[in-house]
Amino acid sequence: MAKVEKYDDLIIGSGIAGKFTAWTRDSRRRMAIVERGLLGGACPNVACLLSKNLIWSAKVISLARRGMEFGLKTDSLSVDMAAVQCRKRTMVRQLRKAHVEHTGASGAELIYGIARFVAPRTVEIELRDGGTRTIRGDRVFLDLGSRAAIPQVPGLAEATPMTHVEALELDRLPRHLIVLGGGYIGLELSQAFRRFGSEVTVIEHAAQLANREDPDVAAALKDLFVDEGIEVVLDATTRRVEGHSGNRIRVYVNDSRGDRAIEGTDLLVATGRKANSDGIGLDKTGVQLNERGYIKTNERLETTAENIWAMGDCAGSPQFTHVGLDDYNIVHANLSAGNRTNRNRLIPFCMFTDPELARVGKNEVEARLDGIEYRIAKLQMAEVLRTKTISEPRGFMKVLIGKDSDAILGFTAFGFEASELMVAMQTAMLGHLPYTVLRDAILTHPTMSEGLAQLLANVPAR
């Protein structure tokens, strides 16, 4: 083995958990952070922040098309995808600069290269600029992330489909975009490209969009997409794919209409993700994987190997940046004599369609599966007066309350500023407040939050 350099702490991957581990480094400890791709991981470089940037551009375009409704007169309207991308890339440059500055100020040594374990807590790094280094860490932190999974469908890989990474870099507008997958990524990007001007078809294998959500939520999402001119194909099995994305694509499916072919010009795959745990020699470390390829951890995010932690997507945590940050907070707190775990975390979800879909706590499907009895209240967004002032009446919100208590079990909102409504409800849940506290609160008029009191006033009596 080549000469081994010894460090106190070794971080593999610079996603949200990895970079914060570096940025809050104890100056007395020698630390190295190894990144094979882009500093900062997926979110600021190829994923969530970029998609939300494009989604906002699409929203502005959608509002412009509704201009006459608001008194705006336009003689013509067109979309310049190069300008859309220019705004996004300006944001990305600023984010990347900030990451370089924060990492430099931390004092951690940043090494660009591909790390592979050759022994417990020891990696050989194939340096980006050539050569190798071998580093051992007394403590090792794995923040390996995940990547888009490509299903084993005949002809799919050969068609070179886009994942979200390539779709977010398009300087052109697809004439007809076919999207495989009706989850968060597929739905967000489908709506955005439809608003830019593409024809869009969404193919989902489940019987509804957003298949982990309640049926009424899924139905509302489908109605939204159909109203915007998006073709939605549900309960569909993809048999095979022909052609090449970017030119001509033919997707053969079996659905309620039988066997048929759907033709388009571009193909986006958004059917799930897989952990970046393969090919880096974890078998040399004592770190075990589960049957899906995610790293096994306990509730403190300790792996099956001594002094190795895993955080974020690779640890099987819910695949959100805010969960990766909480993973870091758990590990950091415990290394600082704290006692935190990932048990019973109240994790919020938000899909940034327009309008947004947001949820925290149980939905009805989950409550029934868990045998939890509940009371339910539901309110149409059109009943919240704020929606009348902005002409955004679509959607609803609902809350689950304990059958024999006033505890808030879960909240779902599909509508304008749903994510902000969710935060208020999440705060009440974290504080273990009975729903009556929000019901009886004085909330500002006219705001969306005012609707929470209206919603909670509808909770049936015990």
Secondary structure as UniProt FT lines:
FT   STRAND          4..12
FT   HELIX           16..23
FT   TURN            27..28
FT   STRAND          31..35
FT   TURN            39..40
FT   TURN            43..46
FT   HELIX           48..65
FT   HELIX           67..70
FT   HELIX           81..106
FT   STRAND          109..119
FT   TURN            120..121
FT   STRAND          122..127
FT   TURN            128..129
FT   STRAND          132..142
FT   STRAND          146..148
FT   TURN            154..156
FT   HELIX           157..159
FT   HELIX           164..167
FT   TURN            168..169
FT   STRAND          176..180
FT   HELIX           184..196
FT   STRAND          199..203
FT   TURN            211..212
FT   HELIX           215..227
FT   TURN            228..229
FT   STRAND          231..233
FT   STRAND          237..244
FT   TURN            245..247
FT   STRAND          248..255
FT   TURN            256..257
FT   STRAND          258..264
FT   STRAND          266..269
FT   STRAND          273..275
FT   HELIX           282..284
FT   TURN            285..286
FT   TURN            291..292
FT   TURN            299..300
FT   TURN            306..307
FT   STRAND          308..310
FT   HELIX           312..315
FT   HELIX           321..335
FT   TURN            336..337
FT   TURN            343..344
FT   STRAND          348..351
FT   STRAND          356..361
FT   HELIX           364..369
FT   TURN            370..371
FT   STRAND          374..380
FT   HELIX           381..383
FT   HELIX           385..390
FT   STRAND          396..402
FT   TURN            403..404
FT   STRAND          408..415
FT   TURN            416..417
FT   HELIX           418..430
FT   TURN            431..432
FT   HELIX           435..439
FT   TURN            445..446
FT   HELIX           450..456
FT   TURN            457..458
//
